[in-house]
Amino acid sequence: MTAPLADTIAEVLRPVVGGELPVRLKVWDGSEAGPADAPVVRLKDPDAIRRLLWAPGELGVAQAYVTGELDVDGDLNSALEHLWKVVRERGLSGIRPTPAVLAGVGRIAKAAGAIGTPPQPPASQARVKGKLHSLLRDRAAISHHYDLSNEFYGLILDPQMAYSSAYWTDSSENYGLEDAQRDKLDLVCRKIGLKPGMRLLDVGCGWGSLSLHAAQHYGADVVGVTLSTEQKAFIDARIGERGLEGRVDIRVQDYREIPDGPFDAVASLEMGEHVGQRNYPVYAAALFNNVVPGGRVLVQQMSRRGKHPGGGPFIESFIAPDMHMRPVGETLGFLEDAGFEVQAVEAMRTDYVRTLEAWYANFEANQEAAVDMMGEEIARVWRLYLVGALRSFAEGRMGVEQILCSRPAPHG
């Protein structure tokens, strides 16, 4: 007699997960295994097993989740929080595709009738080609993420469309994401000493939150550069709405191709993650060369330790191809090698936790609109992305820092 599929899966995974399944597993054949009080994971289609056969670990699970072949009941954040708690308690270090693991997945696939050629990658998975961090490939990688839909991002972000960690200065109920993003923009402008009439370069300007804020509230003349045509169209419309024509110039331009520096000040908010490890000295030199002697540069950037500087197989495949993060100390070394004097470093990891909680709450509140706008698969990609990022910052696997630098004047 054939064993129920859920029991076979639990038996095969016992040595991998260090004991009993950490979830309640429910399989399409009606079988179940695992603790009754644990988060429920549903395997709804044999293709979920087939994906894990060909891509064991995070990528296969992510592919199965975004296609709906695998699902999680209830709140995904709570489920992942529980899973990471079990990982820590059992001292697990990740699933490695060892021969024993592959043999176990093969056994499950045979029992499930899922042996066959690899399924096609989900339509939402990135497909970028060309030399790593060439101008054309960088444009394609940025377009995959940032040209998705301005309206979709509007469902998640605050009204200023700030897509970087906010700066939370108040814990009261009437203080929210929009307030914290405004406080972040003010913090940046104060740190770089922005004054009326100064020229500011905003490298990786996103949807223009800093560019518009600096011009409207600090009297700066701003050049913002982005590789996203959708972002430029969005900001140009807001420039007209706010009467900032001639004060804010948004360009679809690579950071390596800015012709009209130096500027009085430079800011780059969570863009340095996209330039790559080998190109980071080029990026740091571009920041240095584009600020006047004595001028200040502020870099807000995510940091990460470990073997996945790109964020892991899911992030690298679905969200931000070619991204590279590193410990903050390494980034400081790159900036100092470019000639900067590092003046201050402010850690904002807990600020990002609150920011991601707010983005996730916005996403969940607007889930139906997100599905109507982008389709079920993209919505599932974003739920997994927001929750995965939230858990990474909440549990200290990633950080974010504001790094304030200055270009030394000729005589100190």
VEXDOPA-242564 format. One line per field, with one value per residue (C-alpha): residue number from 0; residue in three letters; x, y negated, z negated. Coordinates in nm, 2 decimals. Example, Ala and Ser with C-alpha at 12.3 -4.5 7.8 and 13.67 -1.06 7.14 Angstrom:
// residues 2
i	c(0/1) $
aa	c(ALA/SER) $
u	c(1.23/1.37) $
v	c(0.45/0.11) $
w	c(-0.78/-0.71) $
//
This chain:
// residues 412
i	c(0/1/2/3/4/5/6/7/8/9/10/11/12/13/14/15/16/17/18/19/20/21/22/23/24/25/26/27/28/29/30/31/32/33/34/35/36/37/38/39/40/41/42/43/44/45/46/47/48/49/50/51/52/53/54/55/56/57/58/59/60/61/62/63/64/65/66/67/68/69/70/71/72/73/74/75/76/77/78/79/80/81/82/83/84/85/86/87/88/89/90/91/92/93/94/95/96/97/98/99/100/101/102/103/104/105/106/107/108/109/110/111/112/113/114/115/116/117/118/119/120/121/122/123/124/125/126/127/128/129/130/131/132/133/134/135/136/137/138/139/140/141/142/143/144/145/146/147/148/149/150/151/152/153/154/155/156/157/158/159/160/161/162/163/164/165/166/167/168/169/170/171/172/173/174/175/176/177/178/179/180/181/182/183/184/185/186/187/188/189/190/191/192/193/194/195/196/197/198/199/200/201/202/203/204/205/206/207/208/209/210/211/212/213/214/215/216/217/218/219/220/221/222/223/224/225/226/227/228/229/230/231/232/233/234/235/236/237/238/239/240/241/242/243/244/245/246/247/248/249/250/251/252/253/254/255/256/257/258/259/260/261/262/263/264/265/266/267/268/269/270/271/272/273/274/275/276/277/278/279/280/281/282/283/284/285/286/287/288/289/290/291/292/293/294/295/296/297/298/299/300/301/302/303/304/305/306/307/308/309/310/311/312/313/314/315/316/317/318/319/320/321/322/323/324/325/326/327/328/329/330/331/332/333/334/335/336/337/338/339/340/341/342/343/344/345/346/347/348/349/350/351/352/353/354/355/356/357/358/359/360/361/362/363/364/365/366/367/368/369/370/371/372/373/374/375/376/377/378/379/380/381/382/383/384/385/386/387/388/389/390/391/392/393/394/395/396/397/398/399/400/401/402/403/404/405/406/407/408/409/410/411) $
aa	c(MET/THR/ALA/PRO/LEU/ALA/ASP/THR/ILE/ALA/GLU/VAL/LEU/ARG/PRO/VAL/VAL/GLY/GLY/GLU/LEU/PRO/VAL/ARG/LEU/LYS/VAL/TRP/ASP/GLY/SER/GLU/ALA/GLY/PRO/ALA/ASP/ALA/PRO/VAL/VAL/ARG/LEU/LYS/ASP/PRO/ASP/ALA/ILE/ARG/ARG/LEU/LEU/TRP/ALA/PRO/GLY/GLU/LEU/GLY/VAL/ALA/GLN/ALA/TYR/VAL/THR/GLY/GLU/LEU/ASP/VAL/ASP/GLY/ASP/LEU/ASN/SER/ALA/LEU/GLU/HIS/LEU/TRP/LYS/VAL/VAL/ARG/GLU/ARG/GLY/LEU/SER/GLY/ILE/ARG/PRO/THR/PRO/ALA/VAL/LEU/ALA/GLY/VAL/GLY/ARG/ILE/ALA/LYS/ALA/ALA/GLY/ALA/ILE/GLY/THR/PRO/PRO/GLN/PRO/PRO/ALA/SER/GLN/ALA/ARG/VAL/LYS/GLY/LYS/LEU/HIS/SER/LEU/LEU/ARG/ASP/ARG/ALA/ALA/ILE/SER/HIS/HIS/TYR/ASP/LEU/SER/ASN/GLU/PHE/TYR/GLY/LEU/ILE/LEU/ASP/PRO/GLN/MET/ALA/TYR/SER/SER/ALA/TYR/TRP/THR/ASP/SER/SER/GLU/ASN/TYR/GLY/LEU/GLU/ASP/ALA/GLN/ARG/ASP/LYS/LEU/ASP/LEU/VAL/CYS/ARG/LYS/ILE/GLY/LEU/LYS/PRO/GLY/MET/ARG/LEU/LEU/ASP/VAL/GLY/CYS/GLY/TRP/GLY/SER/LEU/SER/LEU/HIS/ALA/ALA/GLN/HIS/TYR/GLY/ALA/ASP/VAL/VAL/GLY/VAL/THR/LEU/SER/THR/GLU/GLN/LYS/ALA/PHE/ILE/ASP/ALA/ARG/ILE/GLY/GLU/ARG/GLY/LEU/GLU/GLY/ARG/VAL/ASP/ILE/ARG/VAL/GLN/ASP/TYR/ARG/GLU/ILE/PRO/ASP/GLY/PRO/PHE/ASP/ALA/VAL/ALA/SER/LEU/GLU/MET/GLY/GLU/HIS/VAL/GLY/GLN/ARG/ASN/TYR/PRO/VAL/TYR/ALA/ALA/ALA/LEU/PHE/ASN/ASN/VAL/VAL/PRO/GLY/GLY/ARG/VAL/LEU/VAL/GLN/GLN/MET/SER/ARG/ARG/GLY/LYS/HIS/PRO/GLY/GLY/GLY/PRO/PHE/ILE/GLU/SER/PHE/ILE/ALA/PRO/ASP/MET/HIS/MET/ARG/PRO/VAL/GLY/GLU/THR/LEU/GLY/PHE/LEU/GLU/ASP/ALA/GLY/PHE/GLU/VAL/GLN/ALA/VAL/GLU/ALA/MET/ARG/THR/ASP/TYR/VAL/ARG/THR/LEU/GLU/ALA/TRP/TYR/ALA/ASN/PHE/GLU/ALA/ASN/GLN/GLU/ALA/ALA/VAL/ASP/MET/MET/GLY/GLU/GLU/ILE/ALA/ARG/VAL/TRP/ARG/LEU/TYR/LEU/VAL/GLY/ALA/LEU/ARG/SER/PHE/ALA/GLU/GLY/ARG/MET/GLY/VAL/GLU/GLN/ILE/LEU/CYS/SER/ARG/PRO/ALA/PRO/HIS/GLY) $
u	c(0.00/0.13/0.20/0.01/0.22/0.24/0.39/0.65/0.74/0.77/0.99/1.22/1.25/1.31/1.69/1.69/1.47/1.61/1.30/0.92/0.80/0.78/0.45/0.12/0.15/-0.16/-0.12/-0.35/-0.41/-0.59/-0.30/-0.16/0.14/0.30/0.19/-0.18/-0.11/0.17/0.12/-0.05/0.14/-0.06/0.10/-0.18/-0.01/0.25/0.45/0.54/0.73/0.88/1.01/1.18/1.33/1.50/1.56/1.59/1.58/1.46/1.43/1.21/0.99/0.96/0.86/0.60/0.46/0.43/0.26/0.01/0.13/0.22/0.03/0.03/-0.29/-0.33/-0.07/0.25/0.46/0.35/0.42/0.77/0.84/0.75/0.97/1.27/1.22/1.24/1.55/1.72/1.61/1.73/2.05/1.97/2.18/1.98/1.90/2.20/2.14/2.35/2.32/2.11/1.88/1.84/1.77/1.50/1.34/1.35/1.18/0.90/0.87/0.84/0.57/0.39/0.41/0.60/0.91/0.96/1.13/1.17/0.86/0.89/1.01/0.72/0.65/0.74/1.10/1.36/1.54/1.84/2.12/2.45/2.77/2.72/2.66/2.71/2.49/2.24/2.21/2.18/1.89/1.72/1.76/1.63/1.34/1.23/1.17/1.10/0.90/0.64/0.36/0.35/-0.01/0.09/0.37/0.11/-0.09/0.21/0.42/0.33/0.19/0.54/0.63/0.95/1.09/1.36/1.36/1.17/1.30/1.06/1.07/0.74/0.55/0.21/-0.09/-0.14/0.22/0.25/0.44/0.40/0.52/0.82/0.92/0.89/1.12/1.37/1.37/1.43/1.70/1.88/1.85/1.98/2.28/2.40/2.35/2.10/2.03/1.83/2.01/2.23/2.26/2.17/2.23/1.99/2.15/1.89/1.60/1.32/0.98/1.13/1.05/1.38/1.42/1.08/1.11/1.46/1.33/1.00/1.10/1.48/1.49/1.75/1.79/1.79/1.91/1.77/1.89/1.71/1.72/1.34/1.13/0.81/0.97/1.07/0.72/0.57/0.81/0.77/0.39/0.45/0.69/0.41/0.16/0.38/0.50/0.87/0.95/1.31/1.39/1.39/1.54/1.48/1.69/1.69/2.07/2.33/2.53/2.84/2.72/2.64/2.81/2.74/2.89/3.02/2.72/2.70/2.57/2.49/2.25/2.19/1.92/1.93/2.07/2.43/2.30/2.24/2.59/2.76/3.07/3.33/3.16/3.13/3.46/3.33/3.01/3.20/3.42/3.12/2.98/3.32/3.37/3.01/3.04/3.24/3.54/3.40/3.06/2.87/2.74/2.48/2.45/2.16/2.23/2.13/2.40/2.42/2.66/2.68/2.69/2.40/2.51/2.24/1.97/1.92/1.78/1.43/1.53/1.80/1.56/1.24/1.31/1.65/1.88/2.25/2.20/2.50/2.51/2.80/2.88/2.88/3.25/3.34/3.13/3.31/3.64/3.52/3.41/3.74/3.93/3.74/3.88/3.59/3.61/3.34/3.18/2.89/2.72/2.36/2.21/1.84/1.76/1.47/1.33/1.32/1.13/0.85/0.87/0.82/0.54/0.36/0.43/0.30/-0.01/-0.08/-0.03/-0.27/-0.53/-0.51/-0.46/-0.77/-0.67/-0.31/-0.45/-0.68/-0.40/-0.11/-0.25/-0.23/0.13/0.28/0.08/0.21/0.57/0.52/0.37/0.67/0.91/0.77/0.74/1.09/1.24/1.05/1.18/1.54/1.55/1.35/1.58/1.90/2.01/2.01/2.07/2.05/2.27/2.29/2.66/2.75/3.07/3.25/3.49/3.79/3.87/4.22/4.36/4.17) $
v	c(0.00/-0.35/-0.58/-0.91/-1.17/-1.41/-1.13/-1.05/-1.42/-1.45/-1.14/-1.26/-1.61/-1.50/-1.49/-1.81/-2.02/-1.85/-1.68/-1.72/-1.94/-2.30/-2.35/-2.17/-2.03/-1.97/-1.80/-1.79/-1.42/-1.50/-1.38/-1.59/-1.59/-1.81/-1.99/-2.08/-2.42/-2.52/-2.75/-2.56/-2.51/-2.37/-2.18/-2.23/-2.09/-1.82/-2.10/-2.24/-1.91/-1.92/-2.27/-2.16/-1.86/-2.09/-2.39/-2.26/-2.53/-2.89/-2.94/-2.63/-2.73/-3.08/-2.97/-2.74/-3.01/-3.29/-3.05/-2.94/-2.58/-2.62/-2.84/-2.95/-3.00/-3.32/-3.59/-3.52/-3.73/-3.54/-3.21/-3.31/-3.45/-3.11/-2.93/-3.15/-3.09/-2.71/-2.76/-2.94/-2.70/-2.40/-2.56/-2.50/-2.67/-2.63/-2.35/-2.24/-2.03/-1.74/-1.40/-1.29/-1.59/-1.54/-1.17/-1.25/-1.51/-1.25/-1.00/-1.25/-1.34/-0.97/-0.92/-1.24/-1.14/-1.47/-1.34/-1.51/-1.80/-2.13/-2.35/-2.68/-2.97/-3.19/-3.48/-3.73/-3.60/-3.84/-3.77/-4.00/-3.94/-4.09/-4.18/-4.23/-4.60/-4.71/-5.02/-4.81/-4.54/-4.79/-4.96/-4.62/-4.52/-4.86/-4.85/-4.50/-4.64/-5.01/-5.02/-4.78/-5.04/-5.38/-5.31/-4.98/-5.14/-5.40/-5.13/-5.05/-5.37/-5.69/-5.99/-6.12/-5.79/-5.75/-5.40/-5.38/-5.35/-5.62/-5.79/-5.74/-6.02/-5.96/-5.66/-5.82/-5.68/-5.99/-5.97/-5.74/-5.65/-5.98/-6.17/-5.94/-5.97/-6.35/-6.34/-6.13/-6.38/-6.67/-6.47/-6.42/-6.79/-6.90/-6.66/-6.78/-7.15/-7.23/-7.60/-7.81/-7.84/-7.53/-7.27/-6.92/-6.60/-6.32/-5.99/-5.73/-5.97/-5.71/-5.88/-6.22/-6.24/-6.39/-6.60/-6.76/-6.81/-6.97/-7.22/-7.29/-7.32/-7.41/-7.62/-7.40/-7.36/-6.98/-6.74/-6.39/-6.09/-5.76/-5.47/-5.43/-5.60/-5.54/-5.73/-6.03/-6.05/-6.05/-6.31/-6.54/-6.54/-6.64/-6.91/-7.07/-7.02/-7.19/-7.47/-7.36/-7.39/-7.51/-7.41/-7.03/-6.85/-6.48/-6.28/-5.91/-5.89/-5.65/-5.77/-5.72/-5.97/-6.29/-6.58/-6.90/-6.85/-6.94/-7.01/-7.18/-6.86/-6.50/-6.24/-5.88/-5.69/-5.31/-5.32/-5.20/-4.85/-4.82/-4.92/-4.59/-4.50/-4.56/-4.88/-5.03/-5.22/-5.37/-5.47/-5.62/-5.81/-5.94/-6.08/-6.23/-6.39/-6.54/-6.74/-7.06/-7.06/-7.10/-6.97/-6.69/-6.36/-6.15/-5.78/-5.58/-5.21/-4.86/-4.64/-4.26/-3.99/-3.63/-3.43/-3.60/-3.97/-3.99/-3.91/-3.54/-3.34/-3.49/-3.85/-3.80/-3.62/-3.81/-4.15/-4.31/-4.12/-4.20/-4.37/-4.36/-4.44/-4.42/-4.50/-4.87/-4.88/-4.76/-5.04/-5.30/-5.17/-5.22/-5.57/-5.66/-5.51/-5.75/-6.04/-6.11/-6.19/-6.00/-6.23/-6.02/-5.69/-5.65/-5.30/-5.28/-4.91/-4.95/-5.23/-5.00/-4.74/-5.00/-5.12/-4.76/-4.70/-5.00/-4.90/-4.55/-4.68/-4.91/-4.61/-4.39/-4.67/-4.71/-4.35/-4.33/-4.64/-4.50/-4.17/-4.36/-4.59/-4.34/-3.99/-3.73/-3.62/-3.97/-4.03/-3.70/-3.81/-4.13/-3.98/-3.74/-4.02/-4.26/-3.99/-3.85/-4.19/-4.27/-3.95/-4.01/-4.36/-4.25/-3.96/-4.15/-3.97/-4.31/-4.67/-5.01/-5.31/-5.68/-5.76/-6.13/-6.21/-6.53/-6.60/-6.76/-7.12/-7.17/-7.31/-7.10) $
w	c(0.00/0.10/-0.19/-0.20/-0.02/-0.31/-0.53/-0.26/-0.24/-0.62/-0.64/-0.37/-0.51/-0.88/-0.86/-0.65/-0.90/-1.21/-1.32/-1.28/-1.00/-1.12/-0.94/-0.89/-0.54/-0.33/0.01/0.31/0.25/-0.08/-0.30/-0.59/-0.82/-1.08/-1.40/-1.40/-1.55/-1.30/-1.00/-0.71/-0.39/-0.09/0.20/0.46/0.77/0.86/1.04/0.70/0.64/0.99/0.93/0.61/0.80/1.05/0.81/0.45/0.19/0.20/0.57/0.63/0.33/0.45/0.80/0.67/0.44/0.70/0.95/0.68/0.69/0.32/0.08/-0.28/-0.48/-0.67/-0.72/-0.53/-0.77/-1.07/-0.89/-0.79/-1.14/-1.28/-1.03/-1.10/-1.48/-1.42/-1.20/-1.48/-1.75/-1.56/-1.44/-1.07/-0.81/-0.49/-0.26/-0.05/0.27/0.14/0.30/0.01/0.04/0.42/0.37/0.11/0.34/0.62/0.40/0.33/0.69/0.79/0.52/0.64/1.01/1.07/1.24/1.58/1.75/1.55/1.56/1.74/1.51/1.40/1.64/1.36/1.33/1.46/1.79/1.83/2.07/2.16/1.98/1.60/1.52/1.88/1.96/2.15/1.89/1.60/1.79/1.84/1.47/1.34/1.59/1.47/1.12/1.15/1.47/1.34/1.30/1.13/1.02/0.86/0.66/0.55/0.38/0.15/0.10/-0.07/0.13/0.18/0.35/0.14/0.21/-0.06/-0.44/-0.62/-0.94/-1.23/-1.49/-1.67/-1.80/-1.84/-1.65/-1.44/-1.30/-1.00/-0.69/-0.51/-0.82/-0.86/-0.49/-0.51/-0.82/-0.62/-0.34/-0.58/-0.75/-0.42/-0.32/-0.66/-0.66/-0.32/-0.43/-0.16/-0.12/0.14/0.47/0.42/0.70/0.59/0.78/0.69/0.81/0.86/0.79/0.80/0.82/0.72/0.35/0.26/0.58/0.54/0.16/0.19/0.46/0.29/-0.07/-0.05/0.26/0.43/0.81/0.86/1.13/1.07/1.27/1.32/1.57/1.55/1.81/1.60/1.31/1.52/1.67/1.31/1.18/1.48/1.42/1.05/1.15/1.35/1.07/0.82/1.04/1.02/1.39/1.44/1.08/1.12/1.42/1.44/1.68/1.80/1.75/1.61/1.31/1.53/1.79/1.59/1.80/1.60/1.25/1.01/0.79/0.45/0.29/0.39/0.25/0.35/0.17/0.20/0.54/0.47/0.42/0.79/0.92/0.84/0.64/0.92/1.03/0.68/0.71/1.04/0.86/0.56/0.80/0.99/0.66/0.57/0.91/0.91/0.59/0.54/0.30/-0.05/0.06/-0.11/0.02/-0.15/-0.06/-0.21/-0.14/-0.25/-0.40/-0.43/-0.54/-0.43/-0.11/0.08/0.14/0.40/0.14/0.22/0.51/0.49/0.48/0.75/0.98/0.93/0.79/0.84/1.08/1.03/0.70/0.46/0.09/-0.16/-0.52/-0.58/-0.67/-0.32/-0.17/-0.38/-0.25/0.11/0.03/-0.14/0.15/0.38/0.18/-0.06/-0.43/-0.60/-0.86/-1.00/-0.98/-1.11/-1.13/-1.04/-1.05/-1.29/-1.08/-0.78/-0.99/-1.05/-0.69/-0.56/-0.80/-0.66/-0.30/-0.37/-0.54/-0.24/-0.01/-0.20/-0.22/0.16/0.25/0.48/0.66/0.70/0.85/1.08/1.20/1.23/1.21/0.94/1.01/0.97/0.66/0.51/0.60/0.41/0.11/0.08/0.15/-0.11/-0.38/-0.30/-0.33/-0.65/-0.81/-0.70/-0.86/-1.17/-1.24/-1.17/-0.85/-0.67/-0.77/-0.62/-0.69/-0.60/-0.53/-0.52/-0.34/-0.22/0.05/-0.12/-0.01/0.15/-0.17/-0.43) $
//
